Amino acid sequence: MTVSGAVRDTCRVELDMRRAAEEAGSTLAERERAHALSLRRVVTPERFPTIAAMLDDGAMASSGRGEEAAPADDMSFSPERILDGVETYVQSQRRPEASTR
């Protein structure tokens, strides 16, 4: 259910972003840049150091691989991290010391 929920919410966010871009008469990449700029107004390195570093590194900008490729690549991040966590958990349960828990 966790993976299903993450995928559903990820798809919803991407659809919302595409609709907002269409309504604004802009591209998805332009909307992503505008979003990153708006975050810079409220994100300070003192209060949100990790997010500020991501903005400084350009991690929240379009990937530059084309309008259609970037969102799918970006949107797969969360479900992939959830699956990484599930894999880590399963592997930890297979270790001999896990049987003593």
N, C-alpha and C positions, 0 to 999 in steps of 0.2 A: 504494500500500500504506500510505503514511503516513496519508492521509486515512481510508482504511478502518479502520485500527487506531485512530485517534483517535475515530471515530464509535462503533466497537465498545466501546472502553473507556468512553466517555462514557455510552453506554446502560447498560453494566454498573454504573457508579457510581450512575446515577439509579435503577436497579432495586434495588440494594443499599440506597440511602437510603429508598426507598419501603417495602421489606421491614422495615427497622429501625424505621421509624415505625409500621408496622402491628403489629409484634411488641410495641412499647412502648405500644400503645394511644394513640398520639398522631398528630398530623398531620405532614405533611412540613415545613410551615413551622415547627412547634414543634421538630422535630429539627434543622432548619437553625439556629434560634436557639440551641439547646443546643450544637451543634457550634461556633458562633462563640464562645459563652461558654467552652467548654473550650479553645479556641485562645488566648483571652486569658490563660489560666493559664501558658502556656509561651512566648508571643510577647511579646518586649519590644522597644521602639523601638530600643534599642541593638543588639540582635542581628538583628532582622528588621524594619528600618524600613518597608519597603514593605508587608508584611503587616499590621504594626501600624497603619499609616495607613489601609489598607483596612478594618480592623476599626473604627477610630475614625469613618470616614466612613459606615459602614453598608453598604459595598459587598458584604459577605458575608452580609447579611441577606436575607430574602425580599423580592421585588420589590413585594409588596403588590398585585399585579394578580389575586390569586385563587390558590387552592391549586394548580390545574391549570396555570395559565399560567406561574408563576414557574420551575419546574424546567426546562421546555423552553427558556425564554429563557436561563437561566443555563447550561444544558448545551451550548448552541450556541456558546458563546464560544470554546472551544479549536479546534473544527474550522474556525470562521470565521477565526481568526488564522492557522491553517496555510494556508488558501486565500489569505489576504492575502499571506502570504509567497511562495507559489507565483506569484501574480500579479506581485508585485514582481520576482521572479527572471525571469519570462518577459519583462516589460517591459525589464529591464536587458539582456537578451540581444538585444533588437531595436534597441538604440541603436548608432549607427555605431562608437563606441569599443569596443563589445563584440566586434566582429569582429577586433580586433587582439590579443585575448587568446590 
